[in-house]
């Protein structure tokens, strides 16, 4: 888990609210502090954070790790931000990208040749957590002369078939 300003602000709000609640139980400050210190993290991670994830796509970010990328594909969306912002793969060759991320899951479409091209590699990132999220996150690397020149994240609309 990466400590972000959003996390610090939200956790501080929960801490203050639990502190205010603890003041209604007992007026001794040291008792309130102990109650708040124990209950605030529990309340944040088991009540507040899941509730936030139901109605928004806020989620924690993770540092990129090759083993986690391969072994836990469901957590890829948490690493994608660092891949894009820090340009981790810009200037890398196809072999280096394949060594880090594995084989491309599918090739991207090139309008100029009206076909899929091996110069656009796509990886499935999964679905962001949230109750109303119906879009699959994908990561695409574009190569020129076997070197990464761009990376982008995009969404695919998911259509679920109805049973008849």
For each residue, the residues with C-beta under 8 A, 3 or more apart:
1: 7 60 61 62
2: 60 61 62 63
3: 7 8
4: 7 8 60 61
5: 8 9
6: 9 10 58
7: 1 3 4 10 11 60
8: 3 4 5 11 12
9: 5 6 12 13
10: 6 7 13 14 44 48 52
11: 7 8 14 15 40 44
12: 8 9 15 16
13: 9 10 16 17
14: 10 11 17 18 40 43 44 48
15: 11 12 18 19 36 40
16: 12 13 19 20
17: 13 14 20 21
18: 14 15 21 22 35 36 39 40 43
19: 15 16 22 23 32 33 36 40
20: 16 17 23 24
21: 17 18 24 25
22: 18 19 25 26 31 32 35 36 39
23: 19 20 26 27 32
24: 20 21
25: 21 22 31 32 35
26: 22 23 31 32 35
27: 23 32
28: 31 32
29: 32 33
30: 33 34
31: 22 25 26 28 34 35
32: 19 22 23 25 26 27 28 29 35 36
33: 19 29 30 36 37
34: 30 31 37 38
35: 18 22 25 26 31 32 38 39
36: 15 18 19 22 32 33 39 40
37: 33 34 40
38: 34 35 41 42
39: 18 22 35 36 42 43
40: 11 14 15 18 19 36 37 43 44
41: 38 44 45
42: 38 39 45 46
43: 14 18 39 40 46 47 48
44: 10 11 14 40 41 47 48 49
45: 41 42 48 49
46: 42 43 49 50
47: 43 44 50 51
48: 10 14 43 44 45 51 52
49: 44 45 46 52 53
50: 46 47 53 54
51: 47 48 54 55
52: 10 48 49 55 56 58
53: 49 50 56 57 58 59 129 130
54: 50 51 130 131
55: 51 52 130 131 132
56: 52 53 130
57: 53 128 129 130 133
58: 6 52 53
59: 53 77 78 128 129
60: 1 2 4 7 78
61: 1 2 4 78 79 81 82
62: 1 2 65 68 75 78 79 82
63: 2 79 82
64: 69 79 82 83 88
65: 62 68 69 79
66: 69 70 100 101
67: 70 71
68: 62 65 71 72 75 79
69: 64 65 66 72 73 76 79 100 101 102
70: 66 67 73 101 102
71: 67 68
72: 68 69 75 76
73: 69 70 76 124 126
74: 126
75: 62 68 72 78 79 126
76: 69 72 73 79 80 123 124 125 126 139
77: 59 80 125 126 127 128 137
78: 59 60 61 62 75 81
79: 61 62 63 64 65 68 69 75 76 82 83
80: 76 77 83 84 125 137 139 153
81: 61 78 84 85
82: 61 62 63 64 79 85 86 88
83: 64 79 80 86 88 89 139 151
84: 80 81 87 139 151 152 153
85: 81 82
86: 82 83
87: 84 90 151
88: 64 82 83
89: 83 92 96 97 100 141 148 151
90: 87 148 149 150 151
91: 147 148
92: 89 96 97 100 147 148
93: 96 97 146 147 148
94: 97 98 121 143 146
95: 98 99
96: 89 92 93 99 100
97: 89 92 93 94 100 101 121 141 148
98: 94 95 101 102 103 104
99: 95 96
100: 66 69 89 92 96 97
101: 66 69 70 97 98 123
102: 69 70 98
103: 98
104: 98 107 121 122 123
105: 122 123 124
106: 116 122
107: 104 116 117 118 120 121 122
108: 116 117 119 120 121 122 140 142
109: 115 116 117 120
110: 113 114 115 116 117 119 120
111: 114
112:
113: 110 117
114: 110 111
115: 109 110
116: 106 107 108 109 110 120
117: 107 108 109 110 113 120
118: 107 121
119: 108 110 142 143 144
120: 107 108 109 110 116 117 140 141 142 143
121: 94 97 104 107 108 118 140 141 143
122: 104 105 106 107 108 138 139 140 141
123: 76 101 104 105 138 139 140 141
124: 73 76 105 136 137 138
125: 76 77 80 136 137 138 139 153
126: 73 74 75 76 77 136 137
127: 77 133 135 136 137 158
128: 57 59 77 133 135 137
129: 53 57 59 133
130: 53 54 55 56 57 133
131: 54 55
132: 55
133: 57 127 128 129 130
134: 157 158
135: 127 128 155 156 157 158
136: 124 125 126 127 155 156 158
137: 77 80 124 125 126 127 128 153 154 155
138: 122 123 124 125 153 154 155 156
139: 76 80 83 84 122 123 125 151 152 153
140: 108 120 121 122 123 151 152 153 154
141: 89 97 120 121 122 123 148 150 151
142: 108 119 120 148 149 150 151 152
143: 94 119 120 121 146 147 148 149
144: 119 147 149
145:
146: 93 94 143
147: 91 92 93 143 144
148: 89 90 91 92 93 97 141 142 143 151
149: 90 142 143 144
150: 90 141 142
151: 83 84 87 89 90 139 140 141 142 148
152: 84 139 140 142
153: 80 84 125 137 138 139 140
154: 137 138 140
155: 135 136 137 138
156: 135 136 138
157: 134 135
158: 127 134 135 136
159:
160:
161:
162:
163:
164:
